[in-house]
Amino acid sequence: MTKNNFPHLIDLDNYPVSSWDSITNLAIDIKRNPHIYVGACNGKIMGTLFYEPSTRTQMSFQSAMLRLGGGIIGFDNPANSSVAKGESIMDTTKIASSYSDILVMRHPLEGSVKAAALTADCPVINAGDGGHLHPTQTLTDLLTLKAEKGTLSGLTVGFCGDLKNGRTVHSLLKALCCYENNKFVLISTDELKVPTYIKNRISASGKEYTEVRSLEEAIPSLDVLYMTRIQRERFGSEEEYNSQKHIFCLDKKKMNAARKDMIVLHPLPRVDEIAVEVDDDPRALYFKQANYGMYVRMSLVLSVLNENIKTKPLLTGAVMPKVCCHNPKCITNFEQSLPHSFHNHGGVLECEYCDERLLLE
């Protein structure tokens, strides 16, 4: 496998917090002074490998590169590529990265983008790996909070909906744990609670969190409400999905109980979890949030291509060939050539690809 030191962005943890701040600050400057950055990526090519449907993430990355003067190659339907012939992620990435200066990838399996980066010949950016992580959406969310609330600290943030499979939720919770005095209210059904590894991260950071089932109960205390959809594609059956949909819906009545300065974010797309009547409320910022995404991705692309970011190695744990991750959606259970790498936390192994934990036997 390629031994590379590219500034891959697989998990926001790959970058120091100072780099998050640098990227969001640069994004603010790009938004204010776009003319300065025209042509900044002349001669550069972005490869986009989207194994899952995407509107905002894919188009904002494409717009970002085009506005910077670069070009784009790639696919948004794996059926139109050699993936349909059985080509592995790592082989696809090896080839695509030889044609590109930077790769952006979305895939339904958890840990897939890290696996891809192992053989890449250019930096790789995670545009979403299953229900695991979505670091560029988190940079978008951090930029939105910084621009609209003026701070990333001292906030009470409510997360509502599918908190089990919501990769945007997982990434943002981990990021906000790195700023002072933040509190979290986790609003979901019992079946869709935040995974244990994320709760462990919150506790380890010393931040407070509460879990509730009622949006009405939580909303009066919030500075920020982060709504998410119930994700049909993450459920094993239509019956499971139908048992969870329609439980949470933000409407005008609930907004009337919220603070006057509370803001509503949503990574989009929405289905029925935010009523259309809320769109006219000045506190509803989800469409503005999507626009911020283009500027933060322009900033990220520039920062990565200019090698302004120092990152950690992709795998730092112990390789255990005979140990298998228990997560059925982990990439290591599909691509057999991958090294099975784990961190050992006192007899509890944590998969380096998907963060699933299992007891060492």
N, C-alpha and C positions, 0 to 999 in steps of 0.2 A: 504493500500500500504506500501511497505517496506520503512522505514526511514533509509537511508544509507548515509554514508559519504565517499563512495569510490571515488577515483580520476578519475571519468568519464571524457572522452573527447568527448563532444557532439559538442561544438563550441570552437574554439581556445580561445575565450574570457573566457572560464572556467579556463584557466591557466594564471598566471601572465606572463608578457613579459620576466621576468627573467627566467622562466621555459622554454620558447621557446628557449632562448639562451643556457640554460644548455643542453637541448635535442639535439640541433644541434651541440654543441661543443662535446658532448659525441659521437654523430654519426661520427664526423670527427675522433675521437680517435679509434672508432671501425673499421672504414675503414682502418686506418693506422696500427692497431695492432689487427687484428681479433683473433689471437691465445689466447689473454688474456681472451676473452669472451666465449670461447668454454665451454659448460657445465654450463653456468651461470643460465639457467632455467631448470636444471635437476629436474624431478619430477613435473613440472608445465604443465598445459594443457590449450591450447587456443581453444575456441569455435568460429567457423566462421559461421555466419548466413547471407548468401548472397541471398537476394530475387531478385536481379537484376544481369545480367551478369557482369563479371569483369575478366580482365586478370592481369594487373599490380598490382592493389591494393590487390586482393586476393592472388596472387602468391607471392608477396613481403612480405605480412604478414606471409604466410606459411613458406617461406624461412627464414624469420627473426627468427621465433620460432624454426625451425629445427636447424638452425645454432647456436642457443643459447642452444640447447640440450633439448628443450621441445617437447611436443606432440600436436597433432591437432585432433579435432573432428568437426562435423558440416555438413552443406549442402550448395551446390551452385545451387540448384534447389528446390524451395519450394514445387513443385509438388511431390517430393520424401519424404516429411515430413508430419506431422499432420496439417500443414498449409492448405494442400489440403482438409482436412476434416472440415475446418472452424475455426481452433484454432486461438485465438487472438494473437497479437504480445506480449502482456504482459504475457500471459500464456506460450507461447513458450520460452520467455526469462527467466521466472521464473524457468522452468525446465532445460534449457540449462545451465544457470548460476550455478545451483546446481552441475553440472558435471565439471565445468570449473573454472580456476583461473582468466581468463580474457576472455571477449567476444568482438568480432569484428563483426559489423553488417552493411549491406547495404540494403536499402529499397527504393522503388520508391515514398513513401509518405513523405511529408515534416513534420519534427518534430517527425517522427516515432522512431528514435533512442533515443531521449529524453524520449519518452513514454515508451520504452522498459526498460530504465535505472531505471524508477520509481519502478519496482518490482524486479530488478536484485539483486542477492546475490554475485556479484563480479563486478569489474570495467568493464564498457562498453565503447568501442571506436567506434566513428562514422566513417564508411567507405563510407559515402555518403548517404544523405537523400533527395531523389528526386532532384529537381533543387535548393535546399536550400544551404547546406554547405558540405564541404569536408575537414575537418581540417588536416587529415594526409597528404593529397596532398599538403596542404599549408606548413606544416613542411618540406616536400620534396622540395618545391619551395624555401623556406627560406634557407635551407641547400645549394641548388644549387647556389643561389645568393651569399651567404656568401663565398662558396668555389671558385666560378668562377669570381665574381666581387670584392670580398674582403670587401664588405660592404652591409648593408641593408638600408643605408641612402643616401640622395642626388641623388637618381635615378629618371630618367624620364622613366616611364614604360607604354608601350602601350598594351592595351588589345583589341583583335580583334576577331569578330565572334558573337556567340550567348551569349551575355552578360546578357540577361534576365534570361535564364535557366541555365547558366553556374555556377554550385555550386563552382567549383574551382576558378572562377573569383571572386565570392562574398567573399569567405574565404580569398583569397590573398589580395584583396583590403582592407578589414578590417584590416588584419595584418600589411600591409605596412603603414597604417595610423598611426601606433604606433611608427614609426621611423621618424627621423627628415628629413625635406627638400625633401621629395619625391613628385613627380608630376605624374599625370596620364592623359593619352590620351585614351579616350574610343571610339573605332572604331566599329561601328555597323550600321545596318539599323534602321530606326525609330521603327520598330516592335520589335526589339531585343535589345533595350537599357537596361542599368543597372537599376534594380528596384529602386524606390524612396528611400526605406529605406537604401540602400547602399549609394546612393548619399548624403543622410542626414548624414550618418556616416562620409563620406569624408569631408563634409562641417564643421561638428562639430569638426573635428580634425584640421581644419585650413589648410588643404592641397588643392592645386590647381588641378582642372581637367577641361578638355575640351572634348566635344563630337563632333566627326567628322564622316563622311560617307566614307572617302577615305583613304585606306591604303597607297596609293602613297603619299598623302599629309602629312601623319603623320610620315612615317618611317625615314626620315632624322634626326629627332630630338630625336630619342629614344636611350636609353642605353640598354633597354630590350624590346623585342617584345614577348608578350604572346599570341600565337595563340590558338584558340579553334574551334572545329567543330560545324557545325549547327546540333543540336541534334534531329534526326528524332523522337525519342521516347518521346520527350516533346511536340510535336505538336498534335493538336486535329484532324488533317486530313492530308492526303497525299498532298492535294492541297496547304495547308498552308506551309508545308515543302518545296514543290517544288518551291514556290515563293521566298524562302530565300536561298536555296542552290546554290552553285557556284558563289555567289556574291563576296566573298573574297577568293583570292588565292595568297599565297606567292610563287613567282618564282624567278629565277635567276636575271631577269631584275630589280625587286623591291629590291632584295638584293644588287644590284650594287649601289643603291641610299642610302644605309644605312651606318652608321659609321663603321669603321674598327673594332671597339671593341664592337659593339652591339652584344648581344647574343639573340638567338631565343629559346624560351621554348614552350612546348606544353604538356598538361597532358596526351595526347593520350587516345584513339585511334584517328588517323587522318583518314579522308576520302579523300577529294580532296582539302583541304584548304592549304596544303603545297605540292608543286610539289616535286617529287622524286629527281629531279635534285639539290634541295637545300641540300639534305642529305650530300653531299660531302663538303659543305662549313664548315670550321672550327668553324664558329659562330653558327652552328646548333647543339644545345646541348640537344635536347629532348630525345634521347636514353640514353645519359649519365645521364640526369635528372631522368629517370626511375630507373637507377641503384642506384642513391643516395637514392631513395625511400626505398630500402631494409635496408640500414644502418640507416636511420632515424627511421624506424619502429622497428628495433632492439633496438635502444636507447629508444624509447617510451615505448616498452614493459618492458624493464628493469626498467625504471623510475617509471612506474605505479606499477609494482609488488613490487618494493622496497619501495613504498609509499613515494617517494621523492617529491611529488607535493601536495600542498595545494589547494583545490578547493572550489568553492561556492556551496550552495545548488542548486538542480536542478530547483526548482520552488521558486521564491521569490515574485511574484506578488499577486494580489487579485483573489480569485476564484469567478467567476461569472457564476453560473450554467445556467442562462437563456440567456446568451450572446453566440452566435455562431460565430466562425471565418468565415470570408467571403472568405477565400482561399479554393477553391474546392478540392485542393490536400493536405490540412492539415489533419494530422492524427486524430484530434479531431472530424472531420466530418465522421469518419469511425469506431472509437472505442468509443462507447458511455459511457464507464465507466471512461473515463479520466476526471480529473478535468479541467474545462475551466478556465485557468489562464491567466491574462492579467496584463500588466503594464499600468498605466494611465499617459499619457503625456499631461496634460492640456486639458482633454476632448477627447484626441485621444488615443484609446486603442491599445496596441500592443500585439499580441498573443505571449505567451512565448514559443510556440512550433515552429512556422514557421516565426515569425516576421511580419506577415501581420498586417496592420494598418486599423482601422475603427473608425468612429466617434461615440462617446458615445451619445446615444439618450436620 
